[in-house]
Amino acid sequence: MTETSAQTESGVVQPKPQALPRRTGPSSIVVSTRQKGNPILTNIKNMPWEYGDILADYQIGQTACALFLSLKYHRLHPEYIYGRIKGLQGKYNLRIILTLVDIDNHEASLKELSKTSVINNVTVILCWSAAEGARYLELFKSSENASSASIRQHQSDLYADRMVDFVTTPRAINKTDAVSLVSQFGTIRTAVNARHEDVATIAGWGEKKVQQWCQSVQEPFRVVRAGKRGIDLERLNLVSTQPISRQPTLSRDLCGLRPRVLREVVRTFHLMPAILSLSQTSAQADKRDI
């Protein structure tokens, strides 16, 4: 009896080995063949990399890629980067333009790239040398599977540590000053309600520290609304004798306003019919009194 027949009679069939597809590996940076000769490749020393057929210049994750751009080349061929962004075809969630700043007058070029990044949903990363650019690629690749806890600020649960963090919010106050403050007044509540003269008696506290502490604890937590400060409606050309249908549009008259002021103006604009009606009623009453 052969081995095959014995396995068939017992009902046990050994699985056949199958060839697994070749994987790039989570720790490997995939580099396009377009980047042959780029000095960045010689500076990638802390992470393995290999050439591959990809749309981007560097694939630093399953959903992250990077395009390399030299500002000197961009000045000669400004249309190049737009074609490369279009060629990505939206296949990556994180799309980076690794920009090498190799020209002196780079303000205009960087301003143009900033507008392009907003419109095309890409992130511009600047580097001033090939070694710096390689380090960025290594950091992005090494953080591919990292959780948000690695960059999240650690907050202690101890009361003493949280107290020190609260007191050292003003830049001029350090940890030693925080201990001196609590030792002087006993509690945070007493320190917050202390007068300027009392805070000035703390050892090591100069006038600058005293002013910053008093200003920080005395200023309101809520921002004063624009309505309380008052809005010059005549300056905004929102109140006029024209009918409502001929009033100026918001898009022309409210350009350049701060968002908080803009919200108050929009609310006032919606109440414009009632405001005009009230003003006309008051004017008629004044005429009757005369």
Secondary structure, DSSP 8 states (H G I E B T S, - for coil): --HHHHHHHHT--------------TT-EEE-GGGTT-HHHHH--SS-EEE---SSSEE-SSSEEEEEEEHHHHHH-TTHHHHHHHHTTT--SEEEEEEE--SS--HHHHHHHHHHHHHHT-EEEEESSHHHHHHHHHHHHHTTT--GGGTS------HHHHHHHHHT-STT--HHHHHHHHHHHSSHHHHHT--HHHHTTSTT--HHHHHHHHHHHHS-SS---HHHH---TTTTT---SS-GGGS--HHHHSTT--HHHHHHHHHHHHTHHHHHHHHHHHHHHHHHH-
